[in-house]
Amino acid sequence: MRFPLGAVVATPPALRFCTRHGIDIRLLLARHGAGDWGDLDLADKKANEDALRDGARIFSSYSFPQGKVWLITEADRSSTCVLLPSDY
């Protein structure tokens, strides 16, 4: 892990989506924590790398045929939320 995830929470729609489509949230959390930001453009990936040094929020996006799942770790690293774009 490149940074602490803090308390892990998920929105009910994200939990339903992942369950319905066989997406392992633990695997997404491992990818996020390891610095695999998923399907972000270069500018957003750089922002995450800067956030590791500067203490800003960290964002990952993982695409599946059925839709996207986002993970957001707060700047203070107190929590990470698993959510759908429509939850934001």
N, C-alpha and C positions, 0 to 999 in steps of 0.2 A: 504494500500500500504506500502510495506517495503522499497521502494526507489522511487525517482521521475523518471518518464519515459522521461521527457523532451518533445521535439517536436516529434510527432509520424509521421513516414513516412513509405511508403511501396513501393516495387518495382511493376511495372506493371504486371509482371507474377504472383506475389503473390496475387495481387488484383484479377486478372482473375481466378486464381485457387480457391481462397476462395469464390468468387461469384458463380462460376460454380458448386461448391460442397456444397454450403450452409453453409460454415464455417463462424461463426461470429467473425471477427477480434477483436471486443470489448471484447468478452469473453476471447480470447487468451491473450489480453493485461492485463485483470484483473487477470488471472491466473499467468502470468509472474510477474506482480507487487506484487502479494501476496506471491511470493516465491514458487509457484508450477512450477518447472522447466521442467515438462513434462517427456519425455522419455530419460533422461540422465542417464549415469551410475553413480555409487557412487562417483567416483573421480571428475567427472564434477559437480555434485551437491555440493560436498565439495568446489570446486573452486568457485562456485557462492556464497556460504555462506561466504567464505573468502573474496570475492570481496565486499560483503556488508560492511565489516569492513575496508578493505584496499583501496577501491575505484578503483577496476579494472573493466573491462568489464564484463557484465552479459549476459549469453546465455541460451536460452530455446529452446527445440525442441518438437514439438507436432506431433504425428503420426496419420494419418488417412488412411483408406483403399486405398485412391487414391494417397497418398504421404505424405511428411512431410512439415511442416511450421516451420521456425525458427524465433525467436525474439532475437535481440541483442541490449542491452542498452550500450551506450558508457561509458567509464570509468568516464568521467566528468558529466555523467547523463544529458547531453545536448539533447540527442535524443535516440529514440528507433526505430529500423528498423524492419519491417516485411518482410521476404524474403523467397524464396525457396532455398534449398541447391544448386541448379544449378545457382542461382544468385550470389553466393559467389565467 
